[in-house]
């Protein structure tokens, strides 16, 4: 469960962001679609009853959307004659949660047609996903509009990858205005969800083309993973990102890193890179779940503020997969 202190801090931080960026507001739909958050939460809760990965899949969509030209719902667009979908970018391989977004959009349109953007749906669904898994809550800032274009090339270059080194990941975060505390806090979303063998199997057998496993990986954990992902086996087999509490949102992810049990290279390097300021942040979050929850909430608000379309820019798509009129 999240602490009342963490929730209060997140609310204060959200209000500060409202003051600094009047374009987005926690009360944006208070008169036009006042029940939008409860509608979204209901659909997410239903999705979780049949798929424990649903929450992690939804927050990944929001994350990957915001890193490419801002939080504009572009990741949801399908291919057309004029659009190259971001879904086909390499970092979006195995993207899940899209049918859940469709269900949320249908439910919202039934009550408030033409009002709530797909970009805002991703932001609301992310907060619901975290709180339903026992994590922190925050006041979601709203008022984003949807893009009419996608940027596959941008998705290929901007989204952090599982085998990126720490310096590359830090640069990708910095490019969108996020610092190292944001990097470590948001990486903590890997406290739930799954990853395909393809994203980490090189660490088990041939790390950096060395012919040997990654030395920063705990040997017992490596043996367990080798059973899940045998050499030459199915690369789409899934492994828990957090082997300790795979479906709960807590700070176990950081304790795992301290024990060299980070599943992805991009995870473990937060703790195993000598001299990096991320090491102390990992240790702080490992020792205090409240500190992690507070930072995660404020970093989610900050990430959600990346270059939103507002006012008359973009549109409110009636179908998250298609530009209106297409």
Backbone torsions as a table, in degrees:
resi	resn	phi	psi	omega
1	UNK	NA	149.2	179.1
2	UNK	-89.0	153.9	-176.1
3	UNK	-84.1	152.8	177.5
4	UNK	-66.5	-31.1	177.0
5	UNK	-62.2	-43.3	-179.5
6	UNK	-63.6	-41.6	179.2
7	UNK	-64.3	-43.7	-178.7
8	UNK	-62.7	-42.9	179.1
9	UNK	-62.4	-42.0	180.0
10	UNK	-62.7	-38.2	179.9
11	UNK	-66.7	-41.5	178.4
12	UNK	-62.6	-44.9	179.2
13	UNK	-61.3	-40.2	179.0
14	UNK	-62.3	-41.1	179.6
15	UNK	-65.4	-35.8	176.6
16	UNK	-62.9	-39.1	179.0
17	UNK	-67.5	-35.0	176.5
18	UNK	-60.1	-41.5	-178.9
19	UNK	-66.7	-33.4	-176.9
20	UNK	-88.5	-18.4	179.9
21	UNK	-141.1	91.1	-175.8
22	UNK	-70.2	-5.9	-178.2
23	UNK	-69.0	-37.1	179.8
24	UNK	-107.4	146.1	-176.1
25	UNK	-148.5	143.3	178.0
26	UNK	-66.7	-18.5	-177.4
27	UNK	-109.6	20.9	-173.4
28	UNK	-56.1	-38.5	-176.7
29	UNK	-102.4	17.0	-173.3
30	UNK	-60.5	-29.3	178.9
31	UNK	-105.5	-25.2	-174.6
32	UNK	-94.6	-27.9	178.6
33	UNK	-158.4	67.3	-170.9
34	UNK	-62.5	-22.3	-177.8
35	UNK	-99.5	14.3	-173.4
36	UNK	-58.4	-41.3	-177.6
37	UNK	-64.4	-40.5	179.8
38	UNK	-71.6	-32.5	176.1
39	UNK	-64.1	-48.6	-179.6
40	UNK	-61.9	-46.0	-178.2
41	UNK	-60.0	-38.8	180.0
42	UNK	-62.9	-42.1	179.2
43	UNK	-68.4	-40.9	178.9
44	UNK	-63.3	-42.8	179.8
45	UNK	-61.4	-40.3	178.0
46	UNK	-66.1	-40.1	179.2
47	UNK	-64.6	-38.2	-179.7
48	UNK	-66.2	-26.2	-179.2
49	UNK	-67.2	-21.0	-179.9
50	UNK	-115.4	-11.9	-179.3
51	UNK	-148.8	107.0	-178.1
52	UNK	-64.3	-18.6	-179.2
53	UNK	-83.0	-7.0	-170.1
54	UNK	-55.7	-45.9	-177.8
55	UNK	-62.7	-45.8	179.1
56	UNK	-63.6	-36.3	179.0
57	UNK	-64.9	-39.1	-178.4
58	UNK	-70.0	-41.8	-179.3
59	UNK	-69.3	-30.7	175.6
60	UNK	-64.2	-40.1	177.5
61	UNK	-60.3	-44.9	-179.8
62	UNK	-63.4	-45.1	179.4
63	UNK	-59.2	-51.6	-176.2
64	UNK	-70.2	-25.6	175.3
65	UNK	-69.2	-48.6	-173.6
66	UNK	-66.9	-29.1	-177.6
67	UNK	-75.6	-9.8	-178.6
68	UNK	-118.4	101.1	179.3
69	UNK	60.7	24.3	176.3
70	UNK	87.3	175.0	-175.5
71	UNK	-81.8	87.2	-171.6
72	UNK	-130.5	10.1	178.6
73	UNK	72.7	9.8	-176.0
74	UNK	-65.6	-27.1	-178.0
75	UNK	-65.1	-17.6	-175.0
76	UNK	-87.9	-12.2	-175.9
77	UNK	-72.6	134.7	175.8
78	UNK	-80.7	166.3	173.8
79	UNK	-65.3	140.5	170.3
80	UNK	-140.5	-177.0	177.3
81	UNK	-61.0	-27.0	-176.0
82	UNK	-112.2	-3.5	-177.0
83	UNK	-124.9	126.7	170.5
84	UNK	-97.1	108.6	-172.1
85	UNK	-62.8	138.0	174.2
86	UNK	-68.0	-18.1	179.2
87	UNK	-62.1	-24.6	-177.9
88	UNK	-92.2	3.6	174.6
89	UNK	-70.8	150.5	-175.4
90	UNK	-57.9	-44.0	-179.1
91	UNK	-65.6	-13.5	179.7
92	UNK	-99.3	12.7	175.9
93	UNK	-58.3	133.7	179.7
94	UNK	74.7	20.7	-179.6
95	UNK	-60.9	129.2	179.3
96	UNK	-119.8	172.8	174.8
97	UNK	93.6	-8.0	-177.0
98	UNK	-63.1	-42.9	176.3
99	UNK	-62.3	-30.3	177.6
100	UNK	-67.4	-40.8	176.7
101	UNK	-61.4	-41.2	176.8
102	UNK	-58.7	-43.5	-179.8
103	UNK	-65.2	-40.5	178.2
104	UNK	-63.3	-46.0	-178.2
105	UNK	-60.7	-43.0	178.1
106	UNK	-60.3	-45.2	-179.1
107	UNK	-64.1	-41.1	-179.9
108	UNK	-69.7	-42.4	-179.9
109	UNK	-63.5	-31.8	178.9
110	UNK	-64.3	-27.2	-177.6
111	UNK	-102.0	-39.7	-175.0
112	UNK	-134.5	72.2	-175.4
113	UNK	-62.1	133.3	173.6
114	UNK	71.0	20.6	-173.4
115	UNK	-112.2	-46.8	-171.0
116	UNK	-99.6	127.8	-178.4
117	UNK	-76.1	157.9	175.8
118	UNK	-68.0	-34.3	177.1
119	UNK	-62.1	-41.3	177.1
120	UNK	-69.1	-34.7	177.4
121	UNK	-59.9	-41.9	178.4
122	UNK	-62.9	-39.0	-179.8
123	UNK	-67.6	-43.8	179.7
124	UNK	-67.0	-42.9	-178.7
125	UNK	-63.8	-33.3	179.1
126	UNK	-65.6	-45.6	178.8
127	UNK	-63.9	-42.2	178.6
128	UNK	-62.4	-40.2	-179.1
129	UNK	-62.2	-40.7	-178.7
130	UNK	-70.9	-46.9	-177.3
131	UNK	-67.5	-36.3	179.1
132	UNK	-67.5	-21.0	176.8
133	UNK	-94.6	8.6	176.8
134	UNK	93.4	11.3	-176.9
135	UNK	-94.1	-169.8	-175.9
136	UNK	-69.9	156.2	175.6
137	UNK	-112.4	155.1	174.2
138	UNK	-151.1	161.4	178.6
139	UNK	-84.2	110.0	-174.1
140	UNK	-76.5	124.2	176.7
141	UNK	-81.8	136.8	-171.6
142	UNK	-131.1	167.7	-179.4
143	UNK	123.1	8.8	176.1
144	UNK	-70.6	152.1	171.8
145	UNK	-116.8	167.3	-173.0
146	UNK	-95.2	143.9	177.3
147	UNK	-75.3	161.3	175.5
148	UNK	-109.4	6.7	179.6
149	UNK	-136.8	164.2	174.4
150	UNK	-124.1	167.4	-177.2
151	UNK	-140.2	83.1	-177.6
152	UNK	-64.8	-40.6	179.1
153	UNK	-61.7	-39.9	177.8
154	UNK	-64.7	-38.5	178.1
155	UNK	-64.0	-38.6	179.8
156	UNK	-67.1	-30.2	-175.5
157	UNK	-98.6	-30.5	-170.0
158	UNK	-93.5	-30.1	-174.7
159	UNK	-77.5	128.0	177.3
160	UNK	-59.7	143.6	-179.0
161	UNK	-111.8	159.1	-175.2
162	UNK	-62.1	-29.2	-177.6
163	UNK	-105.8	16.3	174.3
164	UNK	-72.4	141.0	172.8
165	UNK	-73.7	166.2	-174.4
166	UNK	-61.6	-38.6	-178.6
167	UNK	-64.7	-37.5	178.7
168	UNK	-67.8	-45.4	-179.4
169	UNK	-63.2	-43.2	179.8
170	UNK	-59.1	-41.1	178.4
171	UNK	-64.7	-41.5	-179.2
172	UNK	-64.9	-36.4	176.1
173	UNK	-69.9	-44.4	-179.7
174	UNK	-61.1	-34.6	-179.1
175	UNK	-61.9	-24.3	179.1
176	UNK	-110.3	18.2	173.1
177	UNK	83.9	18.9	-179.6
178	UNK	-109.2	136.6	-176.5
179	UNK	-96.2	-173.1	-174.7
180	UNK	-68.9	-30.8	174.9
181	UNK	-65.1	-41.5	175.6
182	UNK	-61.2	-42.2	-179.9
183	UNK	-58.0	-49.8	-178.0
184	UNK	-69.1	-42.8	-179.0
185	UNK	-62.6	-47.8	-177.2
186	UNK	-70.7	-29.8	173.7
187	UNK	-62.7	-24.7	177.6
188	UNK	-63.0	-10.9	173.1
189	UNK	-63.6	-15.8	175.9
190	UNK	-77.1	13.4	172.1
191	UNK	-77.0	-8.4	169.1
192	UNK	-142.2	166.6	-179.5
193	UNK	102.0	-178.3	-175.4
194	UNK	-132.3	161.4	174.4
195	UNK	-135.7	146.9	179.4
196	UNK	-75.6	150.1	177.3
197	UNK	-52.8	-35.0	-177.3
198	UNK	-58.7	-25.6	-175.4
199	UNK	-82.5	-11.7	-177.7
200	UNK	-143.3	-0.7	-174.3
201	UNK	-63.1	-26.4	176.9
202	UNK	-61.8	-29.4	178.9
203	UNK	-68.7	-20.9	-176.5
204	UNK	-87.6	-27.3	-170.6
205	UNK	-131.9	-35.3	-169.8
206	UNK	-149.6	62.8	-174.3
207	UNK	-70.0	126.7	-179.7
208	UNK	52.7	36.6	177.8
209	UNK	58.8	29.4	-178.3
210	UNK	-87.4	-14.9	-174.6
211	UNK	81.6	2.7	-178.7
212	UNK	-129.4	160.8	176.9
213	UNK	-68.4	165.0	175.5
214	UNK	-68.9	119.8	-176.1
215	UNK	-68.5	-15.5	179.6
216	UNK	-85.0	1.3	-178.2
217	UNK	-97.0	125.1	177.4
218	UNK	-51.8	131.5	-172.3
219	UNK	-65.5	-37.7	178.5
220	UNK	-66.6	-42.9	178.1
221	UNK	-64.3	-39.3	178.6
222	UNK	-61.0	-41.2	179.5
223	UNK	-62.9	-40.1	177.4
224	UNK	-62.8	-43.7	-179.2
225	UNK	-68.0	-34.0	178.3
226	UNK	-65.5	-29.2	175.1
227	UNK	-71.1	-36.8	177.7
228	UNK	-72.5	-38.4	-175.4
229	UNK	-125.5	73.3	-179.8
230	UNK	-64.6	150.7	179.9
231	UNK	-59.6	125.6	-177.9
232	UNK	83.7	4.5	-179.7
233	UNK	-83.3	-171.1	-178.6
234	UNK	-69.1	114.1	-176.8
235	UNK	-74.9	-8.2	178.1
236	UNK	-95.1	0.1	174.8
237	UNK	-61.7	143.6	-174.9
238	UNK	-101.9	144.7	173.3
239	UNK	-127.8	148.9	178.9
240	UNK	-66.6	132.4	174.8
241	UNK	-65.8	-34.5	177.4
242	UNK	-119.0	103.8	-176.7
243	UNK	-71.4	-12.3	-175.7
244	UNK	-84.2	-57.2	178.4
245	UNK	-132.3	78.2	-166.7
246	UNK	-64.5	-24.7	-176.4
247	UNK	-111.5	-1.6	-179.5
248	UNK	-102.0	150.4	178.1
249	UNK	-99.0	105.6	-178.1
250	UNK	-150.3	-167.1	-177.8
251	UNK	-99.1	14.9	179.0
252	UNK	-59.6	-31.3	178.5
253	UNK	-51.0	-42.2	-176.1
254	UNK	-74.7	-35.7	173.9
255	UNK	-64.0	-37.1	177.0
256	UNK	-61.0	-41.9	179.6
257	UNK	-62.8	-40.5	179.2
258	UNK	-64.7	-24.8	178.7
259	UNK	-98.9	15.3	179.2
260	UNK	59.8	37.0	179.1
261	UNK	-119.8	36.3	171.7
262	UNK	-81.4	128.2	-173.4
263	UNK	-68.7	-47.0	-175.7
264	UNK	-94.9	149.4	175.8
265	UNK	-55.8	-42.8	-178.6
266	UNK	-63.6	-25.4	175.3
267	UNK	-75.5	-56.5	-171.9
268	UNK	-62.3	-32.1	-178.4
269	UNK	-65.1	-19.0	176.1
270	UNK	-61.6	-30.0	-178.1
271	UNK	-108.7	-27.8	-171.5
272	UNK	-94.9	1.3	178.7
273	UNK	-90.0	106.8	-177.0
274	UNK	-58.0	133.2	175.8
275	UNK	84.9	-5.7	-178.8
276	UNK	-78.2	142.6	178.0
277	UNK	-71.4	-8.6	177.2
278	UNK	-71.0	-24.6	-175.9
279	UNK	-61.8	-47.3	180.0
280	UNK	-66.7	-32.6	178.8
281	UNK	-68.6	-41.7	175.7
282	UNK	-58.1	-46.0	-178.7
283	UNK	-64.0	-38.8	179.1
284	UNK	-64.8	-43.5	179.5
285	UNK	-70.0	-32.9	178.1
286	UNK	-65.5	-36.5	-176.9
287	UNK	-86.1	-15.2	-178.5
288	UNK	-142.2	106.4	177.3
289	UNK	-64.9	-34.1	178.3
290	UNK	-61.4	-43.3	178.6
291	UNK	-61.2	-42.0	177.6
292	UNK	-63.6	-49.3	-178.0
293	UNK	-59.1	-43.0	-179.9
294	UNK	-62.7	-46.6	-179.1
295	UNK	-67.5	-39.1	180.0
296	UNK	-62.0	-45.3	-179.4
297	UNK	-60.5	-47.1	-178.5
298	UNK	-68.1	-34.1	178.6
299	UNK	-70.5	-33.6	176.3
300	UNK	-66.2	-39.6	175.8
301	UNK	-63.4	-43.2	-179.3
302	UNK	-64.7	-44.1	178.5
303	UNK	-63.7	-40.0	-179.6
304	UNK	-66.0	-13.3	179.9
305	UNK	-93.8	7.2	-178.5
306	UNK	-73.7	110.0	170.9
307	UNK	43.0	54.1	178.8
308	UNK	-71.9	148.2	169.3
309	UNK	-82.5	129.3	-178.8
310	UNK	-138.4	176.0	177.5
311	UNK	65.4	-120.6	-179.9
312	UNK	-100.5	3.3	178.0
313	UNK	-74.7	148.3	178.7
314	UNK	63.6	-151.5	-177.9
315	UNK	-156.4	172.9	170.8
316	UNK	-102.5	100.2	-176.2
317	UNK	-68.5	135.4	177.7
318	UNK	-80.4	-23.9	174.4
319	UNK	-128.8	120.0	-173.6
320	UNK	-62.8	-19.4	-177.7
321	UNK	-88.0	-11.1	-171.9
322	UNK	-139.0	144.7	171.4
323	UNK	-69.1	140.7	179.6
324	UNK	-55.5	134.7	177.6
325	UNK	85.0	-0.5	-178.4
326	UNK	-91.2	NA	NA
